[in-house]
Amino acid sequence: MSLFAQDNPYQNPVQTQSQLQVKQLLDKKSEYHRLTGGVQDGYRIKIHFGVDREGAEAMRVKFSNRFPDFVTYKEYQQPNFVVLVGDFKTKLEAFESLKKIQGEFPNAFIVKGKIKVG
């Protein structure tokens, strides 16, 4: 007795159509990321802003040492140097991380911005 598990894709047209739709969605997602450079709207946590560049770098290093799992960004937003943390797709994700961070960085708050997605 022999058994064959869906050797012929035309035997199950529903599965074949689903597979085609999944492939089309993956292709669209890949094209979107190529066009946007992997950047989308999201949230980050601002832990520092001020006019002192060295102060911003010191804050970034202090944060990275305490929370190595978070990605940090140092930006210049005229006239301030800003230290931002994380790439959160939803405000809820950012809020959960903010609660962990606020014990040591009580002035941290959530900001909306462009995030990197991988």
SVG drawing of the C-alpha trace seen along z (x, -y; Angstrom):
<svg xmlns="http://www.w3.org/2000/svg" viewBox="-10 -75 42 77">
<polyline fill="none" stroke="black" stroke-width="0.4" points="0.0,0.0 1.3,-3.5 0.3,-6.9 1.2,-10.2 0.8,-13.5 -0.3,-16.1 2.2,-15.4 0.0,-17.0 -0.7,-20.7 -3.8,-20.7 -5.5,-18.1 -6.1,-20.7 -6.9,-24.0 -7.7,-25.7 -4.3,-25.0 -2.6,-26.1 -4.6,-29.4 -3.6,-30.0 0.0,-29.3 -0.1,-31.7 -1.7,-34.4 0.9,-34.0 3.7,-34.2 2.1,-37.4 1.9,-39.0 5.5,-38.1 6.6,-39.6 4.7,-42.8 6.2,-43.1 9.7,-42.6 9.0,-45.3 7.7,-47.7 10.8,-47.2 13.0,-47.8 11.2,-51.0 11.1,-52.4 14.5,-51.2 13.0,-49.1 11.6,-52.2 8.1,-52.7 6.0,-54.8 6.4,-53.6 7.5,-54.7 10.8,-55.3 11.5,-56.3 13.3,-59.6 15.6,-59.4 17.6,-62.6 17.7,-65.9 20.0,-68.9 22.5,-71.2 25.6,-69.3 26.9,-66.7 29.1,-65.0 26.2,-64.8 24.0,-63.1 26.8,-60.6 27.4,-59.9 23.6,-59.3 23.6,-56.9 26.6,-54.9 25.0,-54.8 21.8,-53.5 23.5,-51.0 25.4,-49.6 22.3,-49.3 19.9,-48.0 22.1,-46.3 19.1,-44.7 17.8,-48.0 19.1,-49.8 20.0,-53.4 20.1,-56.4 21.8,-59.7 20.4,-62.4 20.7,-66.1 17.3,-67.9 18.2,-71.5 19.2,-72.9 19.3,-69.7 21.2,-66.4 18.6,-63.7 19.0,-60.1 16.3,-57.7 15.7,-54.1 14.2,-51.2 12.1,-50.5 8.5,-49.8 5.7,-49.1 3.0,-49.9 2.5,-52.4 1.7,-49.5 5.1,-47.9 6.8,-51.2 4.8,-51.7 5.8,-48.2 9.5,-49.1 9.0,-52.6 7.9,-51.1 11.1,-49.1 13.3,-52.1 11.6,-54.7 13.1,-53.3 16.5,-54.6 15.5,-57.2 12.5,-58.9 12.3,-61.6 11.9,-59.2 8.8,-59.4 7.4,-58.0 7.7,-59.8 6.3,-59.0 8.8,-58.7 10.3,-56.5 11.6,-53.2 13.7,-50.5 12.1,-47.1 13.9,-44.0"/>
</svg>
